[in-house]
Amino acid sequence: MSGTLYLVGTPIGNLGDLSVRALETLRSADFIAAEDTRVTAKLLNHFEIKKPCVSYYEHNKYASGEKIVARLLAGETCALVTDAGMPAISDPGEQIVKDAIARGITVTPVPGASACVTALAVSGQDTSRWVFEG
């Protein structure tokens, strides 16, 4: 049985914004795939999480993605994180989500902060209708 790919939203600037669910997911995953392992190391160190990290970013997304998918197919769980915000939105995570779905791997979102929604909320502009273009 295959594992699960968790898309974990990370804080945008303030580490205190990490949700309890995101924290639990990072702690329970078998490994973490990170856009920049140096940035993610700061987050993991802050919360004293000791998990193996693999690099997954724009220039290695195909080679690294295949290795991650193989581990998922072998039953491991992976928490995918980006430097800040939600993976797969204007982010290379989009490709691994497509690959996972194509192979029948469960993809589970763990929502976090959203820069565009946060900016819109404090803008004072009409929020009844808006569009994000990444």
N, CA, C and O atoms as CSV, one atom per row, in Angstrom:
chain,resi,resn,atom,element,x,y,z
A,1,MET,N,N,0.842,-1.186,0.000
A,1,MET,CA,C,0.000,0.000,0.000
A,1,MET,C,C,0.881,1.241,0.000
A,1,MET,O,O,1.876,1.303,0.723
A,2,SER,N,N,0.519,2.218,-0.804
A,2,SER,CA,C,1.346,3.414,-0.907
A,2,SER,C,C,1.131,4.333,0.292
A,2,SER,O,O,0.132,4.246,1.005
A,3,GLY,N,N,2.106,5.214,0.484
A,3,GLY,CA,C,2.048,6.195,1.553
A,3,GLY,C,C,1.237,7.399,1.136
A,3,GLY,O,O,0.458,7.344,0.184
A,4,THR,N,N,1.426,8.484,1.855
A,4,THR,CA,C,0.682,9.711,1.603
A,4,THR,C,C,1.645,10.867,1.412
A,4,THR,O,O,2.652,10.980,2.112
A,5,LEU,N,N,1.324,11.720,0.459
A,5,LEU,CA,C,2.061,12.963,0.254
A,5,LEU,C,C,1.254,14.069,0.922
A,5,LEU,O,O,0.130,14.359,0.511
A,6,TYR,N,N,1.825,14.683,1.948
A,6,TYR,CA,C,1.178,15.788,2.647
A,6,TYR,C,C,1.731,17.103,2.106
A,6,TYR,O,O,2.947,17.284,2.038
A,7,LEU,N,N,0.856,18.008,1.725
A,7,LEU,CA,C,1.256,19.350,1.296
A,7,LEU,C,C,1.087,20.246,2.511
A,7,LEU,O,O,-0.033,20.593,2.885
A,8,VAL,N,N,2.211,20.622,3.130
A,8,VAL,CA,C,2.172,21.329,4.405
A,8,VAL,C,C,2.447,22.817,4.206
A,8,VAL,O,O,3.543,23.210,3.805
A,9,GLY,N,N,1.449,23.624,4.487
A,9,GLY,CA,C,1.612,25.073,4.428
A,9,GLY,C,C,2.517,25.533,5.565
A,9,GLY,O,O,2.337,25.133,6.715
A,10,THR,N,N,3.490,26.376,5.234
A,10,THR,CA,C,4.440,26.864,6.230
A,10,THR,C,C,4.248,28.359,6.449
A,10,THR,O,O,3.669,29.044,5.606
A,11,PRO,N,N,4.734,28.868,7.583
A,11,PRO,CA,C,4.556,30.290,7.900
A,11,PRO,C,C,5.204,31.208,6.863
A,11,PRO,O,O,6.199,30.873,6.220
A,12,ILE,N,N,4.591,32.374,6.738
A,12,ILE,CA,C,5.139,33.414,5.871
A,12,ILE,C,C,5.735,34.470,6.793
A,12,ILE,O,O,5.089,35.469,7.108
A,13,GLY,N,N,6.969,34.242,7.219
A,13,GLY,CA,C,7.667,35.226,8.036
A,13,GLY,C,C,7.691,34.961,9.524
A,13,GLY,O,O,8.730,35.160,10.153
A,14,ASN,N,N,6.592,34.520,10.120
A,14,ASN,CA,C,6.539,34.345,11.568
A,14,ASN,C,C,6.361,32.864,11.883
A,14,ASN,O,O,5.307,32.296,11.598
A,15,LEU,N,N,7.374,32.234,12.466
A,15,LEU,CA,C,7.325,30.799,12.742
A,15,LEU,C,C,6.169,30.431,13.665
A,15,LEU,O,O,5.707,29.290,13.659
A,16,GLY,N,N,5.701,31.390,14.457
A,16,GLY,CA,C,4.581,31.152,15.344
A,16,GLY,C,C,3.271,30.906,14.613
A,16,GLY,O,O,2.293,30.483,15.230
A,17,ASP,N,N,3.234,31.160,13.318
A,17,ASP,CA,C,2.023,30.941,12.527
A,17,ASP,C,C,1.864,29.495,12.062
A,17,ASP,O,O,0.863,29.164,11.425
A,18,LEU,N,N,2.824,28.633,12.365
A,18,LEU,CA,C,2.695,27.230,11.962
A,18,LEU,C,C,1.548,26.597,12.745
A,18,LEU,O,O,1.494,26.702,13.970
A,19,SER,N,N,0.639,25.945,12.039
A,19,SER,CA,C,-0.526,25.358,12.710
A,19,SER,C,C,-0.133,24.107,13.490
A,19,SER,O,O,0.889,23.475,13.221
A,20,VAL,N,N,-0.966,23.776,14.453
A,20,VAL,CA,C,-0.742,22.563,15.249
A,20,VAL,C,C,-0.775,21.346,14.333
A,20,VAL,O,O,0.040,20.435,14.479
A,21,ARG,N,N,-1.709,21.327,13.397
A,21,ARG,CA,C,-1.815,20.197,12.463
A,21,ARG,C,C,-0.566,20.080,11.597
A,21,ARG,O,O,-0.084,18.973,11.357
A,22,ALA,N,N,-0.037,21.210,11.125
A,22,ALA,CA,C,1.190,21.182,10.331
A,22,ALA,C,C,2.345,20.647,11.170
A,22,ALA,O,O,3.144,19.843,10.690
A,23,LEU,N,N,2.431,21.081,12.395
A,23,LEU,CA,C,3.480,20.627,13.308
A,23,LEU,C,C,3.392,19.110,13.513
A,23,LEU,O,O,4.403,18.411,13.446
A,24,GLU,N,N,2.196,18.615,13.759
A,24,GLU,CA,C,2.004,17.172,13.941
A,24,GLU,C,C,2.359,16.399,12.679
A,24,GLU,O,O,2.942,15.317,12.751
A,25,THR,N,N,2.010,16.952,11.526
A,25,THR,CA,C,2.308,16.282,10.262
A,25,THR,C,C,3.813,16.213,10.033
A,25,THR,O,O,4.332,15.168,9.643
A,26,LEU,N,N,4.516,17.317,10.271
A,26,LEU,CA,C,5.971,17.317,10.109
A,26,LEU,C,C,6.628,16.324,11.061
A,26,LEU,O,O,7.592,15.652,10.694
A,27,ARG,N,N,6.115,16.234,12.264
A,27,ARG,CA,C,6.692,15.304,13.256
A,27,ARG,C,C,6.413,13.845,12.917
A,27,ARG,O,O,7.220,12.974,13.241
A,28,SER,N,N,5.293,13.566,12.277
A,28,SER,CA,C,4.929,12.173,12.026
A,28,SER,C,C,5.352,11.646,10.652
A,28,SER,O,O,5.379,10.434,10.441
A,29,ALA,N,N,5.678,12.531,9.729
A,29,ALA,CA,C,6.085,12.087,8.386
A,29,ALA,C,C,7.382,11.291,8.450
A,29,ALA,O,O,8.218,11.513,9.326
A,30,ASP,N,N,7.539,10.366,7.515
A,30,ASP,CA,C,8.789,9.609,7.450
A,30,ASP,C,C,9.940,10.489,6.979
A,30,ASP,O,O,11.076,10.342,7.431
A,31,PHE,N,N,9.631,11.407,6.062
A,31,PHE,CA,C,10.655,12.337,5.589
A,31,PHE,C,C,9.994,13.602,5.066
A,31,PHE,O,O,8.787,13.641,4.824
A,32,ILE,N,N,10.817,14.638,4.896
A,32,ILE,CA,C,10.330,15.934,4.440
A,32,ILE,C,C,11.013,16.294,3.130
A,32,ILE,O,O,12.233,16.187,3.008
A,33,ALA,N,N,10.228,16.716,2.159
A,33,ALA,CA,C,10.767,17.213,0.890
A,33,ALA,C,C,10.656,18.731,0.935
A,33,ALA,O,O,9.571,19.270,1.152
A,34,ALA,N,N,11.770,19.418,0.732
A,34,ALA,CA,C,11.821,20.864,0.918
A,34,ALA,C,C,12.347,21.576,-0.312
A,34,ALA,O,O,13.263,21.105,-0.986
A,35,GLU,N,N,11.738,22.734,-0.588
A,35,GLU,CA,C,12.204,23.571,-1.690
A,35,GLU,C,C,13.642,24.019,-1.442
A,35,GLU,O,O,14.472,23.982,-2.350
A,36,ASP,N,N,13.931,24.437,-0.229
A,36,ASP,CA,C,15.291,24.813,0.167
A,36,ASP,C,C,15.523,24.228,1.555
A,36,ASP,O,O,14.955,24.706,2.537
A,37,THR,N,N,16.355,23.199,1.636
A,37,THR,CA,C,16.566,22.509,2.905
A,37,THR,C,C,17.151,23.427,3.973
A,37,THR,O,O,16.947,23.191,5.164
A,38,ARG,N,N,17.873,24.468,3.569
A,38,ARG,CA,C,18.432,25.412,4.555
A,38,ARG,C,C,17.331,26.226,5.216
A,38,ARG,O,O,17.360,26.452,6.426
A,39,VAL,N,N,16.368,26.663,4.429
A,39,VAL,CA,C,15.231,27.419,4.977
A,39,VAL,C,C,14.393,26.506,5.872
A,39,VAL,O,O,13.999,26.895,6.972
A,40,THR,N,N,14.128,25.305,5.397
A,40,THR,CA,C,13.324,24.353,6.168
A,40,THR,C,C,14.036,23.941,7.444
A,40,THR,O,O,13.383,23.698,8.459
A,41,ALA,N,N,15.359,23.856,7.417
A,41,ALA,CA,C,16.114,23.502,8.626
A,41,ALA,C,C,15.850,24.498,9.750
A,41,ALA,O,O,15.774,24.106,10.914
A,42,LYS,N,N,15.709,25.773,9.422
A,42,LYS,CA,C,15.399,26.786,10.451
A,42,LYS,C,C,14.056,26.499,11.106
A,42,LYS,O,O,13.915,26.595,12.325
A,43,LEU,N,N,13.076,26.146,10.288
A,43,LEU,CA,C,11.751,25.818,10.801
A,43,LEU,C,C,11.803,24.569,11.679
A,43,LEU,O,O,11.282,24.556,12.794
A,44,LEU,N,N,12.437,23.529,11.161
A,44,LEU,CA,C,12.518,22.273,11.907
A,44,LEU,C,C,13.310,22.438,13.198
A,44,LEU,O,O,12.915,21.902,14.234
A,45,ASN,N,N,14.411,23.162,13.155
A,45,ASN,CA,C,15.202,23.392,14.363
A,45,ASN,C,C,14.418,24.169,15.407
A,45,ASN,O,O,14.500,23.868,16.598
A,46,HIS,N,N,13.657,25.171,14.968
A,46,HIS,CA,C,12.850,25.983,15.885
A,46,HIS,C,C,11.875,25.113,16.675
A,46,HIS,O,O,11.649,25.345,17.863
A,47,PHE,N,N,11.297,24.106,16.006
A,47,PHE,CA,C,10.321,23.232,16.655
A,47,PHE,C,C,10.929,21.898,17.099
A,47,PHE,O,O,10.208,20.978,17.486
A,48,GLU,N,N,12.248,21.802,17.042
A,48,GLU,CA,C,12.997,20.614,17.485
A,48,GLU,C,C,12.488,19.333,16.802
A,48,GLU,O,O,12.253,18.312,17.447
A,49,ILE,N,N,12.331,19.426,15.496
A,49,ILE,CA,C,11.904,18.274,14.699
A,49,ILE,C,C,13.127,17.694,14.006
A,49,ILE,O,O,13.838,18.401,13.292
A,50,LYS,N,N,13.366,16.430,14.213
A,50,LYS,CA,C,14.503,15.730,13.622
A,50,LYS,C,C,13.972,14.721,12.605
A,50,LYS,O,O,13.597,13.603,12.961
A,51,LYS,N,N,13.945,15.121,11.359
A,51,LYS,CA,C,13.475,14.256,10.272
A,51,LYS,C,C,14.427,14.380,9.098
A,51,LYS,O,O,14.996,15.449,8.877
A,52,PRO,N,N,14.611,13.303,8.337
A,52,PRO,CA,C,15.427,13.428,7.130
A,52,PRO,C,C,14.742,14.345,6.116
A,52,PRO,O,O,13.532,14.274,5.906
A,53,CYS,N,N,15.543,15.202,5.498
A,53,CYS,CA,C,15.049,16.133,4.480
A,53,CYS,C,C,15.685,15.813,3.138
A,53,CYS,O,O,16.874,15.508,3.053
A,54,VAL,N,N,14.876,15.889,2.096
A,54,VAL,CA,C,15.385,15.772,0.737
A,54,VAL,C,C,15.054,17.060,0.001
A,54,VAL,O,O,14.063,17.728,0.295
A,55,SER,N,N,15.881,17.384,-0.934
A,55,SER,CA,C,15.708,18.608,-1.719
A,55,SER,C,C,14.743,18.359,-2.872
A,55,SER,O,O,14.865,17.369,-3.594
A,56,TYR,N,N,13.783,19.268,-3.038
A,56,TYR,CA,C,12.843,19.204,-4.154
A,56,TYR,C,C,12.550,20.637,-4.583
A,56,TYR,O,O,11.806,21.354,-3.913
A,57,TYR,N,N,13.140,21.049,-5.706
A,57,TYR,CA,C,12.970,22.427,-6.168
A,57,TYR,C,C,12.910,22.435,-7.695
A,57,TYR,O,O,13.021,21.389,-8.335
A,58,GLU,N,N,12.737,23.607,-8.261
A,58,GLU,CA,C,12.485,23.748,-9.700
A,58,GLU,C,C,13.481,22.989,-10.578
A,58,GLU,O,O,13.072,22.349,-11.547
A,59,HIS,N,N,14.773,23.044,-10.263
A,59,HIS,CA,C,15.785,22.469,-11.147
A,59,HIS,C,C,16.065,20.991,-10.914
A,59,HIS,O,O,16.833,20.391,-11.666
A,60,ASN,N,N,15.460,20.386,-9.885
A,60,ASN,CA,C,15.648,18.946,-9.700
A,60,ASN,C,C,14.319,18.222,-9.558
A,60,ASN,O,O,14.285,17.053,-9.174
A,61,LYS,N,N,13.218,18.911,-9.867
A,61,LYS,CA,C,11.893,18.366,-9.586
A,61,LYS,C,C,11.597,17.039,-10.282
A,61,LYS,O,O,10.824,16.239,-9.756
A,62,TYR,N,N,12.177,16.787,-11.428
A,62,TYR,CA,C,11.897,15.518,-12.103
A,62,TYR,C,C,12.712,14.379,-11.496
A,62,TYR,O,O,12.157,13.328,-11.176
A,63,ALA,N,N,14.005,14.569,-11.337
A,63,ALA,CA,C,14.851,13.516,-10.773
A,63,ALA,C,C,14.506,13.257,-9.307
A,63,ALA,O,O,14.337,12.109,-8.897
A,64,SER,N,N,14.403,14.318,-8.530
A,64,SER,CA,C,14.081,14.165,-7.115
A,64,SER,C,C,12.644,13.674,-6.945
A,64,SER,O,O,12.355,12.859,-6.068
A,65,GLY,N,N,11.758,14.174,-7.783
A,65,GLY,CA,C,10.356,13.763,-7.711
A,65,GLY,C,C,10.170,12.275,-7.901
A,65,GLY,O,O,9.366,11.656,-7.204
A,66,GLU,N,N,10.903,11.691,-8.834
A,66,GLU,CA,C,10.801,10.240,-9.058
A,66,GLU,C,C,11.256,9.456,-7.824
A,66,GLU,O,O,10.657,8.436,-7.483
A,67,LYS,N,N,12.304,9.926,-7.159
A,67,LYS,CA,C,12.778,9.254,-5.940
A,67,LYS,C,C,11.756,9.374,-4.819
A,67,LYS,O,O,11.525,8.423,-4.073
A,68,ILE,N,N,11.150,10.545,-4.706
A,68,ILE,CA,C,10.128,10.757,-3.671
A,68,ILE,C,C,8.919,9.869,-3.949
A,68,ILE,O,O,8.400,9.225,-3.038
A,69,VAL,N,N,8.469,9.832,-5.196
A,69,VAL,CA,C,7.321,9.002,-5.557
A,69,VAL,C,C,7.623,7.528,-5.293
A,69,VAL,O,O,6.745,6.796,-4.838
A,70,ALA,N,N,8.832,7.085,-5.567
A,70,ALA,CA,C,9.201,5.687,-5.301
A,70,ALA,C,C,9.086,5.377,-3.807
A,70,ALA,O,O,8.605,4.312,-3.420
A,71,ARG,N,N,9.527,6.306,-2.987
A,71,ARG,CA,C,9.415,6.108,-1.531
A,71,ARG,C,C,7.952,6.086,-1.089
A,71,ARG,O,O,7.573,5.307,-0.215
A,72,LEU,N,N,7.138,6.944,-1.698
A,72,LEU,CA,C,5.712,6.959,-1.382
A,72,LEU,C,C,5.057,5.640,-1.795
A,72,LEU,O,O,4.243,5.089,-1.054
A,73,LEU,N,N,5.410,5.142,-2.965
A,73,LEU,CA,C,4.867,3.867,-3.435
A,73,LEU,C,C,5.300,2.711,-2.538
A,73,LEU,O,O,4.614,1.692,-2.459
A,74,ALA,N,N,6.435,2.869,-1.866
A,74,ALA,CA,C,6.924,1.847,-0.945
A,74,ALA,C,C,6.258,1.950,0.432
A,74,ALA,O,O,6.536,1.149,1.325
A,75,GLY,N,N,5.366,2.953,0.596
A,75,GLY,CA,C,4.609,3.051,1.838
A,75,GLY,C,C,5.024,4.146,2.797
A,75,GLY,O,O,4.413,4.297,3.855
A,76,GLU,N,N,6.059,4.926,2.452
A,76,GLU,CA,C,6.478,6.009,3.333
A,76,GLU,C,C,5.554,7.208,3.187
A,76,GLU,O,O,4.845,7.349,2.191
A,77,THR,N,N,5.575,8.075,4.204
A,77,THR,CA,C,4.829,9.328,4.134
A,77,THR,C,C,5.819,10.472,3.993
A,77,THR,O,O,6.899,10.463,4.584
A,78,CYS,N,N,5.424,11.461,3.192
A,78,CYS,CA,C,6.289,12.604,2.919
A,78,CYS,C,C,5.519,13.891,3.174
A,78,CYS,O,O,4.377,14.039,2.739
A,79,ALA,N,N,6.152,14.819,3.880
A,79,ALA,CA,C,5.606,16.163,4.057
A,79,ALA,C,C,6.350,17.075,3.094
A,79,ALA,O,O,7.554,17.288,3.239
A,80,LEU,N,N,5.643,17.605,2.122
A,80,LEU,CA,C,6.231,18.533,1.157
A,80,LEU,C,C,6.036,19.948,1.665
A,80,LEU,O,O,4.915,20.349,1.977
A,81,VAL,N,N,7.127,20.713,1.753
A,81,VAL,CA,C,7.059,22.103,2.186
A,81,VAL,C,C,7.769,22.993,1.180
A,81,VAL,O,O,8.665,22.553,0.459
A,82,THR,N,N,7.358,24.234,1.147
A,82,THR,CA,C,8.011,25.244,0.346
A,82,THR,C,C,8.660,26.233,1.309
A,82,THR,O,O,8.502,26.095,2.522
A,83,ASP,N,N,9.375,27.212,0.807
A,83,ASP,CA,C,10.056,28.158,1.699
A,83,ASP,C,C,9.084,28.929,2.578
A,83,ASP,O,O,9.382,29.193,3.743
A,84,ALA,N,N,7.940,29.288,2.043
A,84,ALA,CA,C,6.919,30.015,2.797
A,84,ALA,C,C,5.592,29.881,2.063
A,84,ALA,O,O,5.513,30.130,0.860
A,85,GLY,N,N,4.569,29.493,2.775
A,85,GLY,CA,C,3.255,29.369,2.168
A,85,GLY,C,C,2.907,27.940,1.812
A,85,GLY,O,O,3.419,26.994,2.410
A,86,MET,N,N,2.040,27.794,0.839
A,86,MET,CA,C,1.492,26.492,0.464
A,86,MET,C,C,2.223,25.897,-0.726
A,86,MET,O,O,2.321,26.539,-1.771
A,87,PRO,N,N,2.740,24.678,-0.586
A,87,PRO,CA,C,3.384,24.016,-1.723
A,87,PRO,C,C,2.390,23.820,-2.873
A,87,PRO,O,O,1.191,23.650,-2.651
A,88,ALA,N,N,2.900,23.846,-4.078
A,88,ALA,CA,C,2.156,23.577,-5.312
A,88,ALA,C,C,1.385,24.780,-5.840
A,88,ALA,O,O,0.706,24.662,-6.860
A,89,ILE,N,N,1.467,25.931,-5.181
A,89,ILE,CA,C,0.843,27.151,-5.689
A,89,ILE,C,C,1.981,28.049,-6.174
A,89,ILE,O,O,2.758,28.562,-5.370
A,90,SER,N,N,2.075,28.236,-7.496
A,90,SER,CA,C,3.207,28.969,-8.086
A,90,SER,C,C,4.516,28.400,-7.550
A,90,SER,O,O,5.391,29.141,-7.103
A,91,ASP,N,N,4.637,27.081,-7.600
A,91,ASP,CA,C,5.707,26.362,-6.913
A,91,ASP,C,C,5.941,25.030,-7.628
A,91,ASP,O,O,5.006,24.485,-8.215
A,92,PRO,N,N,7.164,24.494,-7.595
A,92,PRO,CA,C,7.424,23.216,-8.270
A,92,PRO,C,C,6.644,22.038,-7.688
A,92,PRO,O,O,6.580,20.978,-8.311
A,93,GLY,N,N,6.055,22.203,-6.513
A,93,GLY,CA,C,5.260,21.133,-5.915
A,93,GLY,C,C,4.111,20.683,-6.797
A,93,GLY,O,O,3.618,19.563,-6.663
A,94,GLU,N,N,3.685,21.554,-7.697
A,94,GLU,CA,C,2.608,21.200,-8.621
A,94,GLU,C,C,2.932,19.913,-9.382
A,94,GLU,O,O,2.049,19.082,-9.595
A,95,GLN,N,N,4.184,19.746,-9.790
A,95,GLN,CA,C,4.576,18.579,-10.581
A,95,GLN,C,C,4.492,17.290,-9.772
A,95,GLN,O,O,3.997,16.281,-10.276
A,96,ILE,N,N,4.962,17.303,-8.539
A,96,ILE,CA,C,4.935,16.061,-7.754
A,96,ILE,C,C,3.508,15.690,-7.373
A,96,ILE,O,O,3.195,14.509,-7.223
A,97,VAL,N,N,2.641,16.686,-7.215
A,97,VAL,CA,C,1.229,16.393,-6.956
A,97,VAL,C,C,0.641,15.660,-8.159
A,97,VAL,O,O,-0.051,14.655,-7.995
A,98,LYS,N,N,0.911,16.156,-9.361
A,98,LYS,CA,C,0.421,15.495,-10.581
A,98,LYS,C,C,0.954,14.066,-10.672
A,98,LYS,O,O,0.209,13.138,-10.984
A,99,ASP,N,N,2.257,13.895,-10.397
A,99,ASP,CA,C,2.880,12.573,-10.470
A,99,ASP,C,C,2.279,11.617,-9.442
A,99,ASP,O,O,2.030,10.450,-9.744
A,100,ALA,N,N,2.049,12.114,-8.233
A,100,ALA,CA,C,1.481,11.279,-7.173
A,100,ALA,C,C,0.056,10.847,-7.529
A,100,ALA,O,O,-0.291,9.673,-7.405
A,101,ILE,N,N,-0.746,11.784,-7.961
A,101,ILE,CA,C,-2.133,11.467,-8.324
A,101,ILE,C,C,-2.165,10.457,-9.469
A,101,ILE,O,O,-2.973,9.528,-9.457
A,102,ALA,N,N,-1.290,10.636,-10.454
A,102,ALA,CA,C,-1.246,9.717,-11.597
A,102,ALA,C,C,-0.905,8.293,-11.176
A,102,ALA,O,O,-1.267,7.339,-11.865
A,103,ARG,N,N,-0.213,8.143,-10.055
A,103,ARG,CA,C,0.181,6.812,-9.577
A,103,ARG,C,C,-0.710,6.311,-8.439
A,103,ARG,O,O,-0.411,5.295,-7.812
A,104,GLY,N,N,-1.792,7.021,-8.180
A,104,GLY,CA,C,-2.743,6.571,-7.172
A,104,GLY,C,C,-2.329,6.840,-5.731
A,104,GLY,O,O,-2.871,6.238,-4.805
A,105,ILE,N,N,-1.385,7.729,-5.541
A,105,ILE,CA,C,-0.912,8.077,-4.201
A,105,ILE,C,C,-1.843,9.136,-3.614
A,105,ILE,O,O,-2.222,10.086,-4.299
A,106,THR,N,N,-2.204,8.971,-2.359
A,106,THR,CA,C,-3.060,9.938,-1.685
A,106,THR,C,C,-2.286,11.225,-1.451
A,106,THR,O,O,-1.157,11.202,-0.961
A,107,VAL,N,N,-2.906,12.356,-1.807
A,107,VAL,CA,C,-2.323,13.676,-1.572
A,107,VAL,C,C,-3.262,14.400,-0.605
A,107,VAL,O,O,-4.449,14.573,-0.881
A,108,THR,N,N,-2.702,14.821,0.536
A,108,THR,CA,C,-3.504,15.441,1.585
A,108,THR,C,C,-2.987,16.839,1.899
A,108,THR,O,O,-1.816,16.999,2.243
A,109,PRO,N,N,-3.842,17.853,1.786
A,109,PRO,CA,C,-3.402,19.211,2.114
A,109,PRO,C,C,-3.439,19.464,3.626
A,109,PRO,O,O,-4.329,18.989,4.332
A,110,VAL,N,N,-2.460,20.214,4.094
A,110,VAL,CA,C,-2.420,20.698,5.468
A,110,VAL,C,C,-2.267,22.213,5.339
A,110,VAL,O,O,-1.146,22.722,5.299
A,111,PRO,N,N,-3.387,22.935,5.273
A,111,PRO,CA,C,-3.354,24.369,4.952
A,111,PRO,C,C,-2.540,25.196,5.934
A,111,PRO,O,O,-2.365,24.844,7.101
A,112,GLY,N,N,-2.056,26.297,5.415
A,112,GLY,CA,C,-1.294,27.230,6.224
A,112,GLY,C,C,-1.566,28.648,5.771
A,112,GLY,O,O,-2.595,28.938,5.160
A,113,ALA,N,N,-0.644,29.509,6.073
A,113,ALA,CA,C,-0.789,30.920,5.724
A,113,ALA,C,C,-0.818,31.111,4.209
A,113,ALA,O,O,-0.179,30.372,3.462
A,114,SER,N,N,-1.562,32.105,3.781
A,114,SER,CA,C,-1.640,32.455,2.364
A,114,SER,C,C,-1.303,33.930,2.220
A,114,SER,O,O,-2.022,34.787,2.734
A,115,ALA,N,N,-0.218,34.228,1.525
A,115,ALA,CA,C,0.215,35.619,1.374
A,115,ALA,C,C,-0.823,36.462,0.651
A,115,ALA,O,O,-1.093,37.594,1.053
A,116,CYS,N,N,-1.411,35.916,-0.418
A,116,CYS,CA,C,-2.359,36.733,-1.180
A,116,CYS,C,C,-3.633,36.996,-0.377
A,116,CYS,O,O,-4.156,38.110,-0.409
A,117,VAL,N,N,-4.131,36.013,0.329
A,117,VAL,CA,C,-5.339,36.206,1.119
A,117,VAL,C,C,-5.061,37.135,2.304
A,117,VAL,O,O,-5.891,37.979,2.642
A,118,THR,N,N,-3.905,36.980,2.926
A,118,THR,CA,C,-3.536,37.854,4.043
A,118,THR,C,C,-3.438,39.303,3.587
A,118,THR,O,O,-3.954,40.204,4.248
A,119,ALA,N,N,-2.775,39.526,2.458
A,119,ALA,CA,C,-2.640,40.887,1.928
A,119,ALA,C,C,-4.005,41.472,1.567
A,119,ALA,O,O,-4.272,42.644,1.831
A,120,LEU,N,N,-4.858,40.660,0.970
A,120,LEU,CA,C,-6.184,41.119,0.604
A,120,LEU,C,C,-6.987,41.497,1.850
A,120,LEU,O,O,-7.674,42.519,1.864
A,121,ALA,N,N,-6.899,40.677,2.885
A,121,ALA,CA,C,-7.672,40.925,4.101
A,121,ALA,C,C,-7.335,42.260,4.749
A,121,ALA,O,O,-8.222,42.919,5.291
A,122,VAL,N,N,-6.089,42.668,4.706
A,122,VAL,CA,C,-5.695,43.925,5.365
A,122,VAL,C,C,-5.635,45.106,4.401
A,122,VAL,O,O,-5.252,46.208,4.797
A,123,SER,N,N,-6.009,44.888,3.143
A,123,SER,CA,C,-5.888,45.948,2.136
A,123,SER,C,C,-6.970,47.027,2.224
A,123,SER,O,O,-6.767,48.157,1.781
A,124,GLY,N,N,-8.094,46.675,2.787
A,124,GLY,CA,C,-9.200,47.615,2.807
A,124,GLY,C,C,-9.973,47.639,1.496
A,124,GLY,O,O,-10.922,48.409,1.345
A,125,GLN,N,N,-9.571,46.801,0.550
A,125,GLN,CA,C,-10.253,46.745,-0.745
A,125,GLN,C,C,-11.473,45.826,-0.666
A,125,GLN,O,O,-11.631,45.057,0.282
A,126,ASP,N,N,-12.329,45.923,-1.681
A,126,ASP,CA,C,-13.488,45.046,-1.771
A,126,ASP,C,C,-12.994,43.604,-1.885
A,126,ASP,O,O,-12.246,43.276,-2.806
A,127,THR,N,N,-13.403,42.752,-0.966
A,127,THR,CA,C,-12.934,41.367,-0.966
A,127,THR,C,C,-14.001,40.389,-1.455
A,127,THR,O,O,-13.811,39.174,-1.386
A,128,SER,N,N,-15.121,40.915,-1.948
A,128,SER,CA,C,-16.186,40.030,-2.391
A,128,SER,C,C,-15.853,39.318,-3.698
A,128,SER,O,O,-16.452,38.297,-4.034
A,129,ARG,N,N,-14.889,39.872,-4.427
A,129,ARG,CA,C,-14.498,39.266,-5.703
A,129,ARG,C,C,-13.052,39.622,-6.000
A,129,ARG,O,O,-12.700,40.801,-6.032
A,130,TRP,N,N,-12.201,38.612,-6.218
A,130,TRP,CA,C,-10.804,38.861,-6.510
A,130,TRP,C,C,-10.210,37.668,-7.253
A,130,TRP,O,O,-10.802,36.589,-7.275
A,131,VAL,N,N,-9.053,37.862,-7.855
A,131,VAL,CA,C,-8.375,36.827,-8.634
A,131,VAL,C,C,-6.902,36.819,-8.262
A,131,VAL,O,O,-6.283,37.869,-8.090
A,132,PHE,N,N,-6.346,35.605,-8.141
A,132,PHE,CA,C,-4.909,35.451,-7.941
A,132,PHE,C,C,-4.332,34.904,-9.235
A,132,PHE,O,O,-4.821,33.907,-9.767
A,133,GLU,N,N,-3.295,35.554,-9.740
A,133,GLU,CA,C,-2.585,35.048,-10.905
A,133,GLU,C,C,-1.128,34.869,-10.523
A,133,GLU,O,O,-0.408,35.845,-10.315
A,134,GLY,N,N,-0.688,33.600,-10.431
A,134,GLY,CA,C,0.668,33.287,-9.994
A,134,GLY,C,C,1.672,33.431,-11.071
A,134,GLY,O,O,2.859,33.198,-10.844
